[in-house]
Amino acid sequence: MSPISQSLNPSTPQVSHAPIPVAILGATGTVGQRFISLLDGHPWFRVVALTGSARRDGQRYGEAVHWLLSEPLPAWAAEMPLVPTAPENLNGAALAFSALPSDVAREIEPQLASCGVWVCSNASAFRREPDVPILLPEINADHIAVLRQQQANRGWKGGIVTNSNCTSSGLSVALKALDDAFGLRQVFAVSMQAISGAGYPGVAALDIAGNVIPYIGGEEAKVEWEPRKILGAVTPEGIRLADFRISAHTNRVPVVDGHTVVVSVALKRPPADTEEAIRALEAYQPPEIARDLPSTPRPVIVVRRDPDRPQPRLDASTGGGMTTVVGRVRPDPIWDLKFVVVSHNTVRGAAGGAVYNAEVLVISGLVAAPA
Ligand SMILES: NC(=O)c1ccc[n+]([C@@H]2O[C@H](COP(=O)([O-])OP(=O)(O)OC[C@H]3O[C@@H](n4cnc5c(N)ncnc54)[C@H](OP(=O)(O)O)[C@@H]3O)[C@@H](O)[C@H]2O)c1
């Protein structure tokens, strides 16, 4: 059973119906493996299909996968066949967790949505569409309202919900707490991103060992834009971006899991002192609908007061990898406040975030359980 399943809150609403059948698309990759682990023992979902690329067709998952996680590969997954990613192969799944490369997702995810499947996607293919939410339920569960627009615009019976790029997720959580309390004007962010964020096999060992690579293709544009959509507002025309600006530098560093982002912010109403900012971060609560779900981060934000934390190796797995860890909160001599954020890139920033999104779709009645 995964760390998230182990950390389920006793107050988590219980489903009284049969488990909801789900598929994992791109199940052999870095994020796909996290899905297997997080869905092992999930109280609401049962995995009924695993997909891979054409070269995997017919292989058992246990034969095809190069398993990278420290928890063992669950026996039920090892025995499942890998099937090509197509609506007719999903074995009745109501939900599909997509860990597909973006170009593949662009083709396949709309086909599934049009057939009535709800796709919770990690891919960037549809994040920029105004009627597709970048959902982080602890921030913007209300953005599911655009899904009705999405269905009307596109004639889909299902839909597509994305989660953010893995660097934007922890950053956005910290920014949301500060925006609610003080109002954001400007954000300057420098990331130090784990190699698991590049998938498998990802970055060559000879490039990254003992090194820092100050370039990740397409990443800066995502980090400068996605938090503004995540903190934006639902309008009849889709989601309107929040009005603060972000400047981002993104770097790959030799860390296995956990992205670190150092951040400076200019605020509309600066806090009286650092303690007021820490209190705002620690007090942050998810919206009601997302507060007691199996994957709700508990707590949403942990603030470390030790001078040398957070560190990815020590802190990324806080709260089963769903909690955002903030530290080194202090005054900024140019703007108002600076701090460090650590977030687990393949859990909160990918598979765990998508499972949390699916839980919101269920609790809001968009995904129907089997009769
Ligand atoms: N890693 C992260 O931290 C992270 C965070 C947020 C978002 N994402 C996004 O999540 C997605 C997956 O990332 P990843 O890191 O898991 O990548 P990855 O390790 O490269 O895995 C990609 C997966 O997609 C499969 N695949 C490739 N072509 C396919 C096709 N035509 N049909 C079905 N499956 C196909 C691969 O299967 P085979 O084994 O058959 O090749 C593999 O299982 C990407 O869009 C990425 O940008 C990743």
The ligand as a Gaussian input file, in Angstrom:
#p B3LYP/6-31G(d) Opt

LIG

0 1
 N        8.230000      13.023000     -14.323000
 C        7.590000      14.030000     -13.728000
 O        7.952000      14.464000     -12.604000
 C        6.407000      14.679000     -14.389000
 C        5.716000      15.637000     -13.664000
 C        4.585000      16.262000     -14.229000
 C        4.185000      15.903000     -15.498000
 N        4.885000      14.963000     -16.214000
 C        4.366000      14.603000     -17.539000
 O        3.814000      13.293000     -17.426000
 C        3.961000      12.582000     -18.667000
 C        4.752000      11.297000     -18.402000
 O        6.036000      11.634000     -17.885000
 P        7.083000      10.552000     -17.407000
 O        8.090000      11.309000     -16.664000
 O        6.412000       9.403000     -16.764000
 O        7.669000      10.042000     -18.821000
 P        8.369000       8.658000     -19.217000
 O        9.058000       8.088000     -18.027000
 O        9.139000       8.930000     -20.430000
 O        7.120000       7.701000     -19.556000
 C        6.331000       7.883000     -20.712000
 C        5.337000       6.744000     -20.828000
 O        4.509000       6.915000     -21.975000
 C        4.482000       5.699000     -22.705000
 N        4.211000       5.944000     -24.123000
 C        5.004000       6.516000     -25.058000
 N        4.369000       6.570000     -26.242000
 C        3.136000       6.007000     -26.038000
 C        2.027000       5.739000     -26.868000
 N        2.023000       6.062000     -28.173000
 N        0.940000       5.138000     -26.319000
 C        0.937000       4.804000     -25.012000
 N        1.969000       5.009000     -24.187000
 C        3.052000       5.616000     -24.705000
 C        5.804000       5.047000     -22.444000
 O        5.615000       3.668000     -22.665000
 P        6.742000       2.659000     -23.200000
 O        7.336000       2.031000     -21.981000
 O        5.969000       1.701000     -23.996000
 O        7.719000       3.451000     -24.026000
 C        5.965000       5.368000     -20.942000
 O        5.173000       4.473000     -20.183000
 C        4.669000      13.548000     -19.620000
 O        3.702000      14.219000     -20.390000
 C        5.383000      14.511000     -18.667000
 O        5.641000      15.753000     -19.241000
 C        5.970000      14.331000     -15.680000

